[in-house]
């Protein structure tokens, strides 16, 4: 890496918010322009998934930059085995619930499986529905065949976030949920696609499950921020599924997830304590009773 490049600067030294341009917003609401400013200032962007009203309210009180109503909602909240079961109704319903609690956080919603492949009028109707539900941007998986539509969506006033690497809606073609871009041919195609998505007007780009060296190459080659998940530390931001970082599911711990809590234990202990109080008639007590 050229040590004089902006990216090298990001690796060498992360400036504190106090040192950077005062125009760069470090408050709780991020705009599309500020995504670019964050990259220029080497200030990482954090994003977590959010699917419902009560977690939106909790996240509204955190410093996290951006909420993603991901199509992973189909797996995490509805128990499906892949994201292809998320449809427009599901995405709009969860986006509405999130937007009623998000307190101004920037909300990105996934375009669900095939919603952007059914022709421009149908795709634009889907975009309109998600934006009216509260999305401030839509995320679209893949570049091939999507570039013209992405240009049209952006020209129509709706920001688009790209998504490359492991694109779970294509898991049938990809042969499963596996790391992408280990061989040079696929890596080159991801690199080229990233440039195409940036040129088409995407304001940011998710890189999922790619080798860290490829993620760094992509990050250095595009002017828009990259947000990684399973893509190493060289991206401009990171995203995790909220339930994964809270370890709500005890048995699910992929390598790229850092668990910041013990959600499964908190829930079990709280509910078991409630149950014990009920069966021992310690709940409700006088303080919880109308006399
Ligand atoms: O749906 C989702 O949760 C996502 C993240 C993995 C980026 O797209």
py3Dmol code that shows the C-alpha trace and the ligand (Angstrom):
import py3Dmol

protein = """\
ATOM      1  CA  UNK A   1       0.000   0.000   0.000  1.00  0.00           C
ATOM      2  CA  UNK A   2       1.196   3.500  -0.799  1.00  0.00           C
ATOM      3  CA  UNK A   3       1.768   5.003   2.659  1.00  0.00           C
ATOM      4  CA  UNK A   4       0.906   8.432   1.285  1.00  0.00           C
ATOM      5  CA  UNK A   5      -2.589   7.379   0.185  1.00  0.00           C
ATOM      6  CA  UNK A   6      -5.677   8.397   2.194  1.00  0.00           C
ATOM      7  CA  UNK A   7      -6.368   4.721   2.922  1.00  0.00           C
ATOM      8  CA  UNK A   8      -2.902   4.238   4.375  1.00  0.00           C
ATOM      9  CA  UNK A   9      -3.618   7.180   6.662  1.00  0.00           C
ATOM     10  CA  UNK A  10      -6.773   5.420   7.856  1.00  0.00           C
ATOM     11  CA  UNK A  11      -4.781   2.348   8.810  1.00  0.00           C
ATOM     12  CA  UNK A  12      -1.952   4.231  10.445  1.00  0.00           C
ATOM     13  CA  UNK A  13      -3.870   6.643  12.610  1.00  0.00           C
ATOM     14  CA  UNK A  14      -7.552   7.177  13.310  1.00  0.00           C
ATOM     15  CA  UNK A  15      -8.143  10.820  14.226  1.00  0.00           C
ATOM     16  CA  UNK A  16     -10.454  11.515  17.125  1.00  0.00           C
ATOM     17  CA  UNK A  17     -13.739  13.299  16.297  1.00  0.00           C
ATOM     18  CA  UNK A  18     -12.336  16.417  17.975  1.00  0.00           C
ATOM     19  CA  UNK A  19      -9.516  16.632  15.436  1.00  0.00           C
ATOM     20  CA  UNK A  20     -11.554  16.359  12.263  1.00  0.00           C
ATOM     21  CA  UNK A  21     -13.430  18.842  10.149  1.00  0.00           C
ATOM     22  CA  UNK A  22     -16.261  20.280  12.290  1.00  0.00           C
ATOM     23  CA  UNK A  23     -18.502  19.834   9.224  1.00  0.00           C
ATOM     24  CA  UNK A  24     -18.270  16.071   9.737  1.00  0.00           C
ATOM     25  CA  UNK A  25     -21.316  15.081  11.718  1.00  0.00           C
ATOM     26  CA  UNK A  26     -20.555  12.872  14.707  1.00  0.00           C
ATOM     27  CA  UNK A  27     -24.041  13.254  16.111  1.00  0.00           C
ATOM     28  CA  UNK A  28     -26.726  10.624  15.898  1.00  0.00           C
ATOM     29  CA  UNK A  29     -28.250  11.318  12.487  1.00  0.00           C
ATOM     30  CA  UNK A  30     -26.161  10.532   9.433  1.00  0.00           C
ATOM     31  CA  UNK A  31     -27.021  11.823   5.957  1.00  0.00           C
ATOM     32  CA  UNK A  32     -25.923  10.380   2.624  1.00  0.00           C
ATOM     33  CA  UNK A  33     -23.419  13.224   2.238  1.00  0.00           C
ATOM     34  CA  UNK A  34     -22.001  12.456   5.647  1.00  0.00           C
ATOM     35  CA  UNK A  35     -21.313   8.861   4.654  1.00  0.00           C
ATOM     36  CA  UNK A  36     -18.864  10.249   2.068  1.00  0.00           C
ATOM     37  CA  UNK A  37     -17.479  12.758   4.559  1.00  0.00           C
ATOM     38  CA  UNK A  38     -16.820   9.967   7.031  1.00  0.00           C
ATOM     39  CA  UNK A  39     -14.779   8.090   4.438  1.00  0.00           C
ATOM     40  CA  UNK A  40     -12.831  11.219   3.525  1.00  0.00           C
ATOM     41  CA  UNK A  41     -12.081  11.836   7.196  1.00  0.00           C
ATOM     42  CA  UNK A  42     -11.238   8.155   7.897  1.00  0.00           C
ATOM     43  CA  UNK A  43     -14.020   7.956  10.472  1.00  0.00           C
ATOM     44  CA  UNK A  44     -15.576   4.489  10.545  1.00  0.00           C
ATOM     45  CA  UNK A  45     -19.322   3.997  10.116  1.00  0.00           C
ATOM     46  CA  UNK A  46     -21.288   1.564  12.284  1.00  0.00           C
ATOM     47  CA  UNK A  47     -24.481  -0.115  11.159  1.00  0.00           C
ATOM     48  CA  UNK A  48     -26.654  -2.756  12.823  1.00  0.00           C
ATOM     49  CA  UNK A  49     -29.741  -4.562  11.681  1.00  0.00           C
ATOM     50  CA  UNK A  50     -33.034  -3.519  13.211  1.00  0.00           C
ATOM     51  CA  UNK A  51     -36.340  -5.186  12.483  1.00  0.00           C
ATOM     52  CA  UNK A  52     -38.877  -3.958  15.016  1.00  0.00           C
ATOM     53  CA  UNK A  53     -40.121  -1.042  17.039  1.00  0.00           C
ATOM     54  CA  UNK A  54     -38.747  -1.868  20.468  1.00  0.00           C
ATOM     55  CA  UNK A  55     -35.221  -2.500  19.232  1.00  0.00           C
ATOM     56  CA  UNK A  56     -35.422   0.696  17.131  1.00  0.00           C
ATOM     57  CA  UNK A  57     -36.235   2.609  20.310  1.00  0.00           C
ATOM     58  CA  UNK A  58     -33.289   1.027  22.104  1.00  0.00           C
ATOM     59  CA  UNK A  59     -30.952   1.717  19.177  1.00  0.00           C
ATOM     60  CA  UNK A  60     -32.184   5.303  18.884  1.00  0.00           C
ATOM     61  CA  UNK A  61     -30.542   5.903  22.249  1.00  0.00           C
ATOM     62  CA  UNK A  62     -27.172   4.488  21.123  1.00  0.00           C
ATOM     63  CA  UNK A  63     -24.370   6.068  19.097  1.00  0.00           C
ATOM     64  CA  UNK A  64     -24.728   3.612  16.199  1.00  0.00           C
ATOM     65  CA  UNK A  65     -24.760   5.472  12.870  1.00  0.00           C
ATOM     66  CA  UNK A  66     -27.218   3.568  10.754  1.00  0.00           C
ATOM     67  CA  UNK A  67     -29.995   0.965  11.018  1.00  0.00           C
ATOM     68  CA  UNK A  68     -30.464  -1.740   8.404  1.00  0.00           C
ATOM     69  CA  UNK A  69     -33.853  -3.367   7.975  1.00  0.00           C
ATOM     70  CA  UNK A  70     -32.137  -6.342   6.398  1.00  0.00           C
ATOM     71  CA  UNK A  71     -33.856  -9.161   4.597  1.00  0.00           C
ATOM     72  CA  UNK A  72     -32.141 -11.337   7.219  1.00  0.00           C
ATOM     73  CA  UNK A  73     -35.379 -10.498   9.057  1.00  0.00           C
ATOM     74  CA  UNK A  74     -36.850 -13.547   7.298  1.00  0.00           C
ATOM     75  CA  UNK A  75     -34.327 -15.781   9.069  1.00  0.00           C
ATOM     76  CA  UNK A  76     -33.856 -14.012  12.410  1.00  0.00           C
ATOM     77  CA  UNK A  77     -37.459 -12.991  13.107  1.00  0.00           C
ATOM     78  CA  UNK A  78     -39.471 -15.459  11.044  1.00  0.00           C
ATOM     79  CA  UNK A  79     -37.339 -18.603  11.287  1.00  0.00           C
ATOM     80  CA  UNK A  80     -36.826 -19.152   7.555  1.00  0.00           C
ATOM     81  CA  UNK A  81     -33.655 -20.831   6.328  1.00  0.00           C
ATOM     82  CA  UNK A  82     -32.703 -18.078   3.863  1.00  0.00           C
ATOM     83  CA  UNK A  83     -33.423 -14.465   2.974  1.00  0.00           C
ATOM     84  CA  UNK A  84     -35.345 -15.348  -0.166  1.00  0.00           C
ATOM     85  CA  UNK A  85     -38.473 -15.659   1.987  1.00  0.00           C
ATOM     86  CA  UNK A  86     -38.500 -11.938   2.725  1.00  0.00           C
ATOM     87  CA  UNK A  87     -41.038 -10.286   0.436  1.00  0.00           C
ATOM     88  CA  UNK A  88     -42.102  -6.691  -0.042  1.00  0.00           C
ATOM     89  CA  UNK A  89     -44.922  -6.896   2.511  1.00  0.00           C
ATOM     90  CA  UNK A  90     -42.521  -8.225   5.136  1.00  0.00           C
ATOM     91  CA  UNK A  91     -39.887  -5.564   4.418  1.00  0.00           C
ATOM     92  CA  UNK A  92     -42.429  -2.721   4.418  1.00  0.00           C
ATOM     93  CA  UNK A  93     -44.059  -3.899   7.656  1.00  0.00           C
ATOM     94  CA  UNK A  94     -40.734  -4.113   9.516  1.00  0.00           C
ATOM     95  CA  UNK A  95     -39.514  -0.800   8.049  1.00  0.00           C
ATOM     96  CA  UNK A  96     -42.644   0.955   9.327  1.00  0.00           C
ATOM     97  CA  UNK A  97     -42.190  -0.506  12.796  1.00  0.00           C
ATOM     98  CA  UNK A  98     -38.524   0.564  12.861  1.00  0.00           C
ATOM     99  CA  UNK A  99     -39.196   4.062  11.545  1.00  0.00           C
ATOM    100  CA  UNK A 100     -41.715   4.706  14.322  1.00  0.00           C
ATOM    101  CA  UNK A 101     -38.975   4.145  16.915  1.00  0.00           C
ATOM    102  CA  UNK A 102     -35.698   5.078  15.231  1.00  0.00           C
ATOM    103  CA  UNK A 103     -35.592   8.681  16.445  1.00  0.00           C
ATOM    104  CA  UNK A 104     -33.944  10.074  13.315  1.00  0.00           C
ATOM    105  CA  UNK A 105     -31.396   7.332  12.738  1.00  0.00           C
ATOM    106  CA  UNK A 106     -30.598   6.740   9.088  1.00  0.00           C
ATOM    107  CA  UNK A 107     -32.639   3.713   7.955  1.00  0.00           C
ATOM    108  CA  UNK A 108     -31.643   1.492   5.029  1.00  0.00           C
ATOM    109  CA  UNK A 109     -34.028  -1.249   3.881  1.00  0.00           C
ATOM    110  CA  UNK A 110     -33.176  -4.252   1.737  1.00  0.00           C
ATOM    111  CA  UNK A 111     -34.902  -4.644  -1.593  1.00  0.00           C
ATOM    112  CA  UNK A 112     -36.277  -8.166  -1.155  1.00  0.00           C
ATOM    113  CA  UNK A 113     -35.602 -11.160  -3.362  1.00  0.00           C
ATOM    114  CA  UNK A 114     -36.320 -10.412  -7.053  1.00  0.00           C
ATOM    115  CA  UNK A 115     -38.113  -7.122  -6.266  1.00  0.00           C
ATOM    116  CA  UNK A 116     -35.567  -5.234  -8.376  1.00  0.00           C
ATOM    117  CA  UNK A 117     -35.550  -7.815 -11.192  1.00  0.00           C
ATOM    118  CA  UNK A 118     -39.179  -7.580 -12.267  1.00  0.00           C
ATOM    119  CA  UNK A 119     -38.834  -4.574 -14.571  1.00  0.00           C
ATOM    120  CA  UNK A 120     -38.449  -0.895 -13.828  1.00  0.00           C
ATOM    121  CA  UNK A 121     -42.105  -0.032 -13.022  1.00  0.00           C
ATOM    122  CA  UNK A 122     -42.447  -2.898 -10.528  1.00  0.00           C
ATOM    123  CA  UNK A 123     -39.048  -2.153  -9.027  1.00  0.00           C
ATOM    124  CA  UNK A 124     -39.868   1.544  -8.653  1.00  0.00           C
ATOM    125  CA  UNK A 125     -43.204   0.693  -7.038  1.00  0.00           C
ATOM    126  CA  UNK A 126     -41.310  -1.470  -4.539  1.00  0.00           C
ATOM    127  CA  UNK A 127     -38.815   1.340  -3.849  1.00  0.00           C
ATOM    128  CA  UNK A 128     -41.697   3.785  -3.363  1.00  0.00           C
ATOM    129  CA  UNK A 129     -43.407   1.450  -0.914  1.00  0.00           C
ATOM    130  CA  UNK A 130     -40.249   1.022   1.174  1.00  0.00           C
ATOM    131  CA  UNK A 131     -39.498   4.749   1.238  1.00  0.00           C
ATOM    132  CA  UNK A 132     -43.088   5.535   2.214  1.00  0.00           C
ATOM    133  CA  UNK A 133     -42.699   2.943   4.977  1.00  0.00           C
ATOM    134  CA  UNK A 134     -39.756   4.950   6.337  1.00  0.00           C
ATOM    135  CA  UNK A 135     -36.638   3.778   4.476  1.00  0.00           C
ATOM    136  CA  UNK A 136     -34.161   6.566   3.748  1.00  0.00           C
ATOM    137  CA  UNK A 137     -32.245   4.365   1.310  1.00  0.00           C
ATOM    138  CA  UNK A 138     -32.614   0.935  -0.245  1.00  0.00           C
ATOM    139  CA  UNK A 139     -29.948  -1.750  -0.438  1.00  0.00           C
ATOM    140  CA  UNK A 140     -29.676  -3.860  -3.571  1.00  0.00           C
ATOM    141  CA  UNK A 141     -27.621  -7.043  -3.829  1.00  0.00           C
ATOM    142  CA  UNK A 142     -25.289  -7.487  -6.808  1.00  0.00           C
ATOM    143  CA  UNK A 143     -24.271  -5.301  -9.732  1.00  0.00           C
ATOM    144  CA  UNK A 144     -24.800  -7.339 -12.905  1.00  0.00           C
ATOM    145  CA  UNK A 145     -28.099  -6.381 -14.474  1.00  0.00           C
ATOM    146  CA  UNK A 146     -28.876  -3.809 -11.778  1.00  0.00           C
ATOM    147  CA  UNK A 147     -26.802  -0.803 -12.810  1.00  0.00           C
ATOM    148  CA  UNK A 148     -29.369   0.919 -15.020  1.00  0.00           C
ATOM    149  CA  UNK A 149     -32.059   0.521 -12.375  1.00  0.00           C
ATOM    150  CA  UNK A 150     -29.747   1.803  -9.628  1.00  0.00           C
ATOM    151  CA  UNK A 151     -29.032   4.912 -11.744  1.00  0.00           C
ATOM    152  CA  UNK A 152     -32.773   5.411 -12.210  1.00  0.00           C
ATOM    153  CA  UNK A 153     -33.539   5.003  -8.496  1.00  0.00           C
ATOM    154  CA  UNK A 154     -30.812   7.465  -7.520  1.00  0.00           C
ATOM    155  CA  UNK A 155     -31.940   9.947 -10.206  1.00  0.00           C
ATOM    156  CA  UNK A 156     -35.442   9.567  -8.788  1.00  0.00           C
ATOM    157  CA  UNK A 157     -34.183  10.788  -5.425  1.00  0.00           C
ATOM    158  CA  UNK A 158     -33.704   7.594  -3.470  1.00  0.00           C
ATOM    159  CA  UNK A 159     -30.205   6.721  -2.214  1.00  0.00           C
ATOM    160  CA  UNK A 160     -28.986   3.206  -2.990  1.00  0.00           C
ATOM    161  CA  UNK A 161     -26.537   1.115  -0.975  1.00  0.00           C
ATOM    162  CA  UNK A 162     -24.814  -1.664  -2.942  1.00  0.00           C
ATOM    163  CA  UNK A 163     -23.999  -5.137  -1.643  1.00  0.00           C
ATOM    164  CA  UNK A 164     -21.250  -7.390  -3.036  1.00  0.00           C
ATOM    165  CA  UNK A 165     -19.357 -10.532  -2.064  1.00  0.00           C
ATOM    166  CA  UNK A 166     -21.691 -13.026  -0.467  1.00  0.00           C
ATOM    167  CA  UNK A 167     -25.084 -11.880  -1.700  1.00  0.00           C
ATOM    168  CA  UNK A 168     -27.422 -14.229   0.187  1.00  0.00           C
ATOM    169  CA  UNK A 169     -30.354 -13.761  -2.227  1.00  0.00           C
ATOM    170  CA  UNK A 170     -28.155 -15.571  -4.804  1.00  0.00           C
ATOM    171  CA  UNK A 171     -27.102 -18.412  -2.518  1.00  0.00           C
ATOM    172  CA  UNK A 172     -28.522 -20.978  -4.950  1.00  0.00           C
ATOM    173  CA  UNK A 173     -26.173 -19.788  -7.689  1.00  0.00           C
ATOM    174  CA  UNK A 174     -23.266 -19.205  -5.289  1.00  0.00           C
ATOM    175  CA  UNK A 175     -23.537 -22.759  -3.963  1.00  0.00           C
ATOM    176  CA  UNK A 176     -24.370 -21.751  -0.388  1.00  0.00           C
ATOM    177  CA  UNK A 177     -23.502 -19.077   2.124  1.00  0.00           C
ATOM    178  CA  UNK A 178     -19.736 -19.082   1.649  1.00  0.00           C
ATOM    179  CA  UNK A 179     -16.809 -16.675   1.447  1.00  0.00           C
ATOM    180  CA  UNK A 180     -16.575 -15.074  -2.013  1.00  0.00           C
ATOM    181  CA  UNK A 181     -13.555 -13.781  -3.917  1.00  0.00           C
ATOM    182  CA  UNK A 182     -10.867 -16.177  -2.771  1.00  0.00           C
ATOM    183  CA  UNK A 183      -9.883 -16.840  -6.376  1.00  0.00           C
ATOM    184  CA  UNK A 184      -8.552 -14.017  -8.503  1.00  0.00           C
ATOM    185  CA  UNK A 185     -11.287 -14.246 -11.155  1.00  0.00           C
ATOM    186  CA  UNK A 186     -14.126 -13.716  -8.668  1.00  0.00           C
ATOM    187  CA  UNK A 187     -12.051 -11.124  -6.802  1.00  0.00           C
ATOM    188  CA  UNK A 188     -11.531  -9.182 -10.029  1.00  0.00           C
ATOM    189  CA  UNK A 189     -15.242  -9.327 -10.779  1.00  0.00           C
ATOM    190  CA  UNK A 190     -16.112  -8.013  -7.278  1.00  0.00           C
ATOM    191  CA  UNK A 191     -13.567  -5.220  -7.713  1.00  0.00           C
ATOM    192  CA  UNK A 192     -15.012  -4.272 -11.108  1.00  0.00           C
ATOM    193  CA  UNK A 193     -18.582  -4.447  -9.783  1.00  0.00           C
ATOM    194  CA  UNK A 194     -17.691  -2.127  -6.900  1.00  0.00           C
ATOM    195  CA  UNK A 195     -16.482   0.503  -9.363  1.00  0.00           C
ATOM    196  CA  UNK A 196     -19.634   0.082 -11.451  1.00  0.00           C
ATOM    197  CA  UNK A 197     -21.893   0.483  -8.421  1.00  0.00           C
ATOM    198  CA  UNK A 198     -20.038   3.632  -7.355  1.00  0.00           C
ATOM    199  CA  UNK A 199     -20.376   5.036 -10.895  1.00  0.00           C
ATOM    200  CA  UNK A 200     -24.066   4.146 -10.963  1.00  0.00           C
ATOM    201  CA  UNK A 201     -24.565   6.375  -7.918  1.00  0.00           C
ATOM    202  CA  UNK A 202     -24.512   4.072  -4.873  1.00  0.00           C
ATOM    203  CA  UNK A 203     -23.599   6.091  -1.790  1.00  0.00           C
ATOM    204  CA  UNK A 204     -22.117   3.136   0.102  1.00  0.00           C
ATOM    205  CA  UNK A 205     -21.393  -0.517  -0.390  1.00  0.00           C
ATOM    206  CA  UNK A 206     -21.745  -3.557   1.857  1.00  0.00           C
ATOM    207  CA  UNK A 207     -18.997  -6.152   1.417  1.00  0.00           C
ATOM    208  CA  UNK A 208     -20.064  -9.467   2.895  1.00  0.00           C
ATOM    209  CA  UNK A 209     -17.792 -12.443   3.563  1.00  0.00           C
ATOM    210  CA  UNK A 210     -14.814 -11.629   1.371  1.00  0.00           C
ATOM    211  CA  UNK A 211     -11.108 -11.982   2.231  1.00  0.00           C
ATOM    212  CA  UNK A 212      -9.737  -8.944   4.058  1.00  0.00           C
ATOM    213  CA  UNK A 213      -7.192  -8.201   1.317  1.00  0.00           C
ATOM    214  CA  UNK A 214      -9.948  -8.003  -1.291  1.00  0.00           C
ATOM    215  CA  UNK A 215     -12.068  -5.792   0.974  1.00  0.00           C
ATOM    216  CA  UNK A 216      -9.091  -3.437   1.356  1.00  0.00           C
ATOM    217  CA  UNK A 217      -8.531  -3.349  -2.414  1.00  0.00           C
ATOM    218  CA  UNK A 218     -12.186  -2.515  -2.989  1.00  0.00           C
ATOM    219  CA  UNK A 219     -12.146   0.093  -0.222  1.00  0.00           C
ATOM    220  CA  UNK A 220      -9.121   1.813  -1.717  1.00  0.00           C
ATOM    221  CA  UNK A 221     -10.468   1.672  -5.248  1.00  0.00           C
ATOM    222  CA  UNK A 222     -13.869   3.312  -4.704  1.00  0.00           C
ATOM    223  CA  UNK A 223     -14.758   6.783  -3.466  1.00  0.00           C
ATOM    224  CA  UNK A 224     -17.810   5.568  -1.555  1.00  0.00           C
ATOM    225  CA  UNK A 225     -17.618   4.020   1.914  1.00  0.00           C
ATOM    226  CA  UNK A 226     -17.479   0.246   2.185  1.00  0.00           C
ATOM    227  CA  UNK A 227     -19.242  -1.385   5.102  1.00  0.00           C
ATOM    228  CA  UNK A 228     -17.978  -4.840   5.892  1.00  0.00           C
ATOM    229  CA  UNK A 229     -19.416  -7.955   7.476  1.00  0.00           C
ATOM    230  CA  UNK A 230     -16.967 -10.827   7.527  1.00  0.00           C
ATOM    231  CA  UNK A 231     -14.638  -8.658   5.420  1.00  0.00           C
ATOM    232  CA  UNK A 232     -11.895  -7.801   7.916  1.00  0.00           C
ATOM    233  CA  UNK A 233     -10.900  -4.487   9.410  1.00  0.00           C
ATOM    234  CA  UNK A 234      -9.906  -2.609   6.261  1.00  0.00           C
ATOM    235  CA  UNK A 235     -13.375  -1.403   5.278  1.00  0.00           C
ATOM    236  CA  UNK A 236     -14.770   2.059   6.022  1.00  0.00           C
ATOM    237  CA  UNK A 237     -17.399   0.682   8.364  1.00  0.00           C
ATOM    238  CA  UNK A 238     -18.804  -2.471   9.888  1.00  0.00           C
ATOM    239  CA  UNK A 239     -22.260  -3.984  10.082  1.00  0.00           C
ATOM    240  CA  UNK A 240     -23.535  -6.829  12.251  1.00  0.00           C
ATOM    241  CA  UNK A 241     -26.894  -8.425  12.806  1.00  0.00           C
ATOM    242  CA  UNK A 242     -28.106  -7.038  16.155  1.00  0.00           C
ATOM    243  CA  UNK A 243     -29.201 -10.454  17.410  1.00  0.00           C
ATOM    244  CA  UNK A 244     -25.746 -11.882  16.609  1.00  0.00           C
ATOM    245  CA  UNK A 245     -23.857  -9.176  18.482  1.00  0.00           C
ATOM    246  CA  UNK A 246     -26.209  -9.633  21.432  1.00  0.00           C
ATOM    247  CA  UNK A 247     -25.766 -13.430  21.213  1.00  0.00           C
ATOM    248  CA  UNK A 248     -29.492 -14.007  21.414  1.00  0.00           C
ATOM    249  CA  UNK A 249     -29.077 -17.335  19.636  1.00  0.00           C
ATOM    250  CA  UNK A 250     -26.709 -19.373  21.788  1.00  0.00           C
ATOM    251  CA  UNK A 251     -25.839 -21.880  19.097  1.00  0.00           C
ATOM    252  CA  UNK A 252     -25.113 -19.419  16.253  1.00  0.00           C
ATOM    253  CA  UNK A 253     -21.613 -17.948  16.379  1.00  0.00           C
ATOM    254  CA  UNK A 254     -20.003 -17.510  12.957  1.00  0.00           C
ATOM    255  CA  UNK A 255     -16.337 -16.540  12.933  1.00  0.00           C
ATOM    256  CA  UNK A 256     -16.946 -12.957  11.806  1.00  0.00           C
ATOM    257  CA  UNK A 257     -19.332 -12.137  14.672  1.00  0.00           C
ATOM    258  CA  UNK A 258     -18.085 -10.608  17.912  1.00  0.00           C
ATOM    259  CA  UNK A 259     -20.581 -11.194  20.706  1.00  0.00           C
ATOM    260  CA  UNK A 260     -20.990  -8.121  22.906  1.00  0.00           C
ATOM    261  CA  UNK A 261     -23.511  -9.562  25.305  1.00  0.00           C
ATOM    262  CA  UNK A 262     -25.181 -12.721  26.477  1.00  0.00           C
ATOM    263  CA  UNK A 263     -28.676 -12.121  25.164  1.00  0.00           C
ATOM    264  CA  UNK A 264     -29.705 -15.757  25.415  1.00  0.00           C
ATOM    265  CA  UNK A 265     -28.738 -15.796  29.128  1.00  0.00           C
ATOM    266  CA  UNK A 266     -30.390 -12.452  29.938  1.00  0.00           C
ATOM    267  CA  UNK A 267     -33.695 -13.578  28.437  1.00  0.00           C
ATOM    268  CA  UNK A 268     -33.631 -16.998  30.046  1.00  0.00           C
ATOM    269  CA  UNK A 269     -32.694 -15.652  33.478  1.00  0.00           C
ATOM    270  CA  UNK A 270     -35.276 -12.852  33.400  1.00  0.00           C
ATOM    271  CA  UNK A 271     -38.110 -15.079  32.223  1.00  0.00           C
ATOM    272  CA  UNK A 272     -37.176 -17.880  34.637  1.00  0.00           C
ATOM    273  CA  UNK A 273     -37.115 -15.329  37.488  1.00  0.00           C
ATOM    274  CA  UNK A 274     -40.595 -14.183  36.444  1.00  0.00           C
ATOM    275  CA  UNK A 275     -41.784 -17.783  36.322  1.00  0.00           C
ATOM    276  CA  UNK A 276     -40.353 -18.519  39.802  1.00  0.00           C
ATOM    277  CA  UNK A 277     -42.073 -15.434  41.215  1.00  0.00           C
ATOM    278  CA  UNK A 278     -45.390 -16.462  39.669  1.00  0.00           C
ATOM    279  CA  UNK A 279     -45.342 -20.033  40.951  1.00  0.00           C
ATOM    280  CA  UNK A 280     -44.178 -18.923  44.401  1.00  0.00           C
ATOM    281  CA  UNK A 281     -46.789 -16.132  44.429  1.00  0.00           C
ATOM    282  CA  UNK A 282     -44.103 -13.451  44.947  1.00  0.00           C
ATOM    283  CA  UNK A 283     -45.423 -11.642  41.843  1.00  0.00           C
ATOM    284  CA  UNK A 284     -47.357  -9.401  41.816  1.00  0.00           C
ATOM    285  CA  UNK A 285     -46.534  -7.662  45.076  1.00  0.00           C
ATOM    286  CA  UNK A 286     -48.218  -4.643  46.660  1.00  0.00           C
ATOM    287  CA  UNK A 287     -46.230  -2.227  44.444  1.00  0.00           C
ATOM    288  CA  UNK A 288     -47.580  -3.886  41.303  1.00  0.00           C
ATOM    289  CA  UNK A 289     -51.180  -4.085  42.525  1.00  0.00           C
ATOM    290  CA  UNK A 290     -54.139  -1.656  42.296  1.00  0.00           C
ATOM    291  CA  UNK A 291     -55.824  -1.598  45.668  1.00  0.00           C
TER     292      UNK A 291
END
"""
ligand_1 = """\
8
LIG
O -29.905 -8.592 5.629
C -28.873 -8.362 6.268
O -28.782 -8.534 7.491
C -27.718 -7.872 5.526
C -26.435 -7.731 6.275
C -25.779 -9.043 6.384
C -25.544 -6.727 5.648
O -27.803 -7.612 4.373
"""
view = py3Dmol.view(width=600, height=400)
view.addModel(protein, "pdb")
view.setStyle({"model": 0}, {"cartoon": {"style": "trace"}})
view.addModel(ligand_1, "xyz")
view.setStyle({"model": 1}, {"stick": {}})
view.zoomTo()
view.show()
